[in-house]
Amino acid sequence: MSKAHRGKGIRELPSRGRGECPVCKRTNIKVLYEQASGEAKIKVCKTCKAAVKNGTKSL
């Protein structure tokens, strides 16, 4: 099974894939998961990706 959101795959990303999540506003968290927001795709953290999928949060 692939582990794309762990160490080796995120080494080439700026700041190792860390930043501020646009949904929950947490800083220095891995922002690696793409979510469709209208026409654009934004990158969110793991917990916000799951919350959007379950319908408890909206973009």
C-alpha positions in Angstrom: 0.0 0.0 0.0 1.3 3.4 -0.9 2.1 5.9 1.8 2.1 9.1 -0.3 1.5 11.5 2.6 4.4 10.4 4.7 8.1 11.2 4.6 9.7 10.5 1.2 6.9 11.7 -1.0 6.6 15.1 0.7 10.4 15.9 0.9 10.3 17.9 -2.4 7.3 20.0 -1.4 7.8 23.5 0.0 8.1 23.4 3.8 7.8 19.7 3.6 4.0 20.0 2.9 3.3 22.0 6.0 1.4 25.3 6.2 -1.9 26.8 7.3 -5.2 24.9 6.6 -7.7 27.3 5.0 -10.6 25.5 6.6 -9.6 25.2 10.3 -6.9 27.9 10.3 -4.4 25.7 12.1 -0.8 26.5 11.4 2.3 24.3 10.8 0.1 21.3 9.9 0.4 19.0 6.9 -1.7 20.4 4.2 -1.6 17.6 1.6 -5.1 16.6 0.7 -6.9 18.1 -2.3 -10.6 19.1 -2.0 -12.7 20.6 -4.7 -14.0 24.1 -3.8 -16.2 25.2 -6.7 -13.9 25.1 -9.7 -10.7 25.3 -7.9 -8.9 22.6 -5.8 -7.5 23.6 -2.4 -5.3 21.6 -0.2 -6.6 20.9 3.3 -5.4 19.0 6.4 -6.4 15.4 7.1 -9.1 16.1 9.7 -10.8 18.7 7.5 -10.7 16.3 4.5 -12.6 13.8 6.6 -15.0 16.4 8.0 -15.9 17.7 4.5 -16.4 14.1 3.3 -18.7 13.4 6.3 -20.6 16.6 5.9 -19.7 18.2 9.2 -17.7 21.0 7.6 -18.1 22.9 4.4 -15.6 24.7 2.2 
